[in-house]
Amino acid sequence: MSASVTSRASQFELMLVGDTPDNAFTNLIDLLADAMHWCDATGQDFHIAFAQACRHYVHELNDEQLDERRLP
């Protein structure tokens, strides 16, 4: 993994762990649910944002990875 991808994952983990007693996976679920509520409140489409995030993720994997996860 490149330094930039590793750094982004590390930064996100720090945000998930934070100062809460919950574990990181529970915090991830809460974060996603909160994002859905925010989208509802502001008129944004969570599913479109999530689909775009998925495309970004795949693009970043293709740019950064040289292993079996690289798409043809």
HELIX and SHEET records of a PDB file:
HELIX    1   1 ALA A    3  VAL A   17  1                                  15    
HELIX    2   2 ALA A   24  THR A   42  1                                  19    
HELIX    3   3 PHE A   46  GLU A   64  1                                  19    
END                                                                             
